[in-house]
Amino acid sequence: MGPLVRTAALNGYVKLCHTLGIDSRALIKRVGLDVAGLAAQDRWISGAAVVELLELSAAAAGREDFGLRLAESRRLSSLGPIGLVVREEPDVRSAVGLLLQHEHMFNEVLHSRLSEHNGLATLKVELRLDEAMQTRQAAELVIAALHLLLRGLTPQWQPLSVCFEHTAPADATTHRRIFGPVPDFDREFHGIVFYAGALDAPNALSDPQLRTYARQYFESIATPRQDTTLPDRVRELIEVLLPTGRCSVEQVARSLGVDRRTVHRRLADSGDTYTSLLNATRMHLAERFVAHPRHSLTEVAHLLGFSMPSAFSHWFKEQFGCSPSEWRNQRGTSSNTDAEADAV
């Protein structure tokens, strides 16, 4: 069974379909979901089915902004019990931290990460499914819902950039209405970039008198996320360290608070090596970065931790059987710049 989501992920769906003049019942049945079952917010359903349903609905309505429109019907109640606690957290940082720590309690497809660097904070969202499929509408639903949640917590909320991996829509009116003039498309990740200081803003919704009760209730029903394994942590650190040019096993070990030998030994226990994880992470990122023409291939080489574009090109050919420029051309995303061609 693939990752699941609560039926609350589709709150407002039927009403939106009615507004746009499309048959929600037929679409729901088409993806194998139970129409009547959607009335129960806490029921778990297939995440892949929900993602497919959103794409089919957008196509049926002829609206690229379908996911955004659905996000506007979101309330804290859509998060289930964790919404009660998020509402009472004292500041944005603790509210976001709690939300990310327990996101598995309302959506198993989402894998989010918050990082801070040089006064900026980046909230990245990844949708992990067991099959390759279009996720434009689901990604925009999630990002818009997060943005609206943060704006509810602090009225002064204003992101610096709202990033999407997919291309810009033909009409970005709804994007600008929800996010302001900051949507940025063809990026290498889905997420929101903002000043880190916003995390320390007080939560405008919080009632200190209710906070203890909310926490006690949540702790009585909270289910722990499956522990993150060492290979998972190493992959995360590799992704962060690659662009810095300091992605060595020694640096990863220091970040984990252990020595290099401990990293090698514990990875061996799980059947992994540092080199295999480094290569797998590079391959995953390379597919994402090379596909987006906003980055020259020289920039991609830097983002993947290669000191020279020629070294990146040689590695890419070994992994994918062709040069990065050929791979990009095959997907119709070449920037066709002489400098880029010369670089690889």
N, C-alpha and C positions, 0 to 999 in steps of 0.2 A: 504493500500500500504506500502511495506517495505521501508527501506532506499535506497536512490538513489545515483548514481554517474554520473559524466559527462562522455560522450563518450570518452573524452580525456584519460580516464583511460586505453583505449585500443589502444592508439597511438602505431603504429609499429606492431600491432598484426598480420595483414594480411601478411605483409612482412616477419615476423618471421615464420609464418606457411608455407609460400612458401619456405623459406630457409630450413625448416626441412622436407619438403615433405608431409605435411598434408593438408587436405581440409578445409580451414577456413570457407568457405561459408556453408558447411554442418554442421559444429560445431556451428556456429552462429545461424543457423536456429533451431538447436536442442534445444537450451536453450531459444528459443522464442524471439530472438532479430531480428531487421530489418537490413539486411546487408547494404543496401543503407544508412540507417540512421546513421551509424557509421562515415560517412564522415563529419558530422556536429559536431565539437568539443564541442559545448556548449549545446548539447542536453542531457537531463537527462534520464538515463535508470536504470533498476533494478540492485541494488548492488548484490543481490543473484545470478542473472543470470550471472553477470560478474565473480563472484567467482566460480560458477559451470563451466563456459566456460574455465577458466584457468586450473581447475583440469582435465577436459575432454581433453584439448589440450595437457597437459603434458603427460597424459596416451597414447593418440594417437601417440605422437611423441616419446614416450619412453624416455623422458628427464625429470628427476627430477629437473633440473635447468631451466625449462621453464620460471618461474616468474622472475628469475634473468636476464635471457637473454632479456626479454621484458623490464626490468627496464633500461637496457643500452641504449634504444632508447629514454629515457625520456629527456625532455628539460624543462626549466622554463615555456615555453608556455603551457605545459600540465596542469599547475595549473590554467590556465585562467588568468583573470585580476590581481589576487593577485600576480602572478608571476612577473608582472611589478614592483610592490612595493617591493617585497622581494629582487629583484635584486638591488634596490637602497638604501636599509637600510644601515646605517653606520657600523654596526657590526653584528656578528653572533647572539648575544643574541636578538637583536631587530628583526632580520630576522626570527628567529625561533619563537619568541613570536608572531609575526604577523601571521605566518603560522598556528600556533596552534589555535590562537584566531579565525581565519576565515576558518578553514578547512572545515566547513559545506558548504562553498561556492563552493567546488569542490568535496567533498566526504562525504556523510552522514553516511557511514559505519564506518569511522575512528573516534576513540576517543583517542586522544593522551594527554599525560601529561608529563611535564618536572619537575624534582625535583633535588635539590642539597643538598648534605650532606657530610661533612668532605672532602671537596675539590673535590668530584666527582659529576658528573651530570648524571642523568639517564633519557633517553627519552623513555617512554613506549608507546606502540601502542596496542590498543585493537580493534578488528574487531567485531562490534555488528550487528548481523543479527537476523531476526525474526524466524529463523529455524536453527536446528543443521545441520552443514555441514562441509566438509573438507575445510580448509582454508590455507593449506600449501603454495600453489603457490601465493595466494593473499598476505599473510603475507610477503613472501620473496620479492615480487614485491615492496611492500610498504617500507620495511626496506632498501632494496637496493636503491630505489629511494631517500629516505632521506639521506642515506650515500653519494650517488653521488652528491646530492644537496649541502651538507655540504662541501664536498671536492671541489666543484666548488666555494663556497664562500671563502674558505681559503685553499690554497694549502698545508698548514702545517697540515691539518686535519688528525688525526689518532685516531680511537676509541681504547679503552682498551678491549672492548668485544662487540660482536654483538650477541644478544641472540634470540633464537627461542624456542618456546614451543615444537615443534615436534622433532622427532628423526633425527639423522644425515643421510644424503643421502649415498647411496652406493659409490658414487664418489663425493667428495667435491672439485674437481678441480676448478670449476667455482666460488664456494664460496670463495676459497682462492685467486683467481685472483681478485675478486672484493673487498673483505674485508681485504685481508692479512691473517695472521695466527691467527685471533681472533674469528672466528665463534664458538659459544658455543650452543650446542643443549640440548634438554630435560630440558630446564629452565622453570621457572614458569611464564615467561612473554616474549612477543616479544618486543625487544627494543635495544637501543644502550647505552653503558656506556662509559663515557669519562671524561677527566679532566675538571672540571668546568671552569678553566681558558680559555679554548678554546672558551667559549661563548663571551669573551671580545675581541677576535681577530677581526681586521678590515675586512670588507667585500671587497674582492678583486675586485668584479664586480661593486661596487658602483660608481656612478658619482654624486657628491654633487649638481651639477648644475641641474640635472634632478629630484632630490629627491622630491622637493616641488611639481613639476608638477605631478609626479607619485602619491603622496599622495592625492592631490586635486582630481585627476581623480578617484582614488579608493574610496575615501570618498563619491563621488557622486553616486556610484553604489553599495556600500557595503550594505549587509543585515545583521542585527544583529542576532546572535545565540539566540535561545530561552533561556531566563534567567535560569541559574542554580538554582535549588530549594534548600532549606535548607536540605532536606533529601539527596540530591545528594552530597552536601558539607560534610555532616556528614559522609556519606559512604566513601568518599575520605579520610577524616581524620582518620577514623577508620582503613582503610587499611594501612595508613602510620604509625599509632601509635601502632598497634597490636604487631609488633615484639619488640617494646621498653619496653613492660610490663607496660606502663603507659596509657593504653587506657580506661580512665575513662570519664564519662560525664563531669566532672569538667575540665579535660585536653582539651577535645573537645571544651567546652565553651570558655576556655581561648584562644584557637587558633582562634576562631571565633570572639573574642573581646566582648563577652556577658557573662552573668552569667548562672549558671546551670538551674535556673527556666525558663529563657527565652528560652533555648533550648528545655526543656520539653514542654513548652506552645506552641511554634511554630511547634514542631513536632506533637503535638496533633491536631493542626489545620488542618494538612494534613493527619490525621488518622494514624500516625506512633508513635512509641515510640523508645527511645534510645536502649532499650533492643532488640526490634524486628530488628532494623537495624544492631545492633552488631551481632546478631545471623545469619541474612541473609548474611551479609558480610563474616562471618566466614565459612558458608556453601559454598559460592561461591569459596572462596580461598581454602577451604579444598579439594574440588573436583579437583582443579588444582594441588595443592601441593602433595596430596597423589598419584595422577596418575603418578608422575615423581619419579623414583627410585633414582635419584641423591640425594634426601633428605631422611635421615633416618626419621622414624616416630617420634623420639625424637626431631629432628630438626623441623619437621612440627608442633609439639606441641608448640615449642617456637615461631615459626613464627605466629601462631594463638593466641599468648598471654596467653597460659596456663603455669602456673608455674610448673606443674607436668605432665608427660606423662600419668599417670593414670587418671587425670582429663580430659585430651583431649580424651582418649579412651572412658571414660564414656559418655562424651558429643557426640562423634561421633556415638556411638551405638544408642543413643536416636534419633539422626537426621536421620541416614541412615539405621538403622536396623541391622547393623553388625559392627564388629570391623574394625578399619582402615586397619589392616593387611589382614583381610579377603577381604575387598573391593579392596585392591591393588592386592591380589592374583587372584581375579575374573577377573581382567583386564590384567593379565599376566605381571605385572610390578614389582613383588616383588623382593627385593634385597636379600631376603633369608638370612639375617644376624641374628645370635643368639642374638646379642645385641639389635637389633631392636625388635625382638619378645619379649625379656624380658622386654623392655621398655613399651610395651603396654599390 
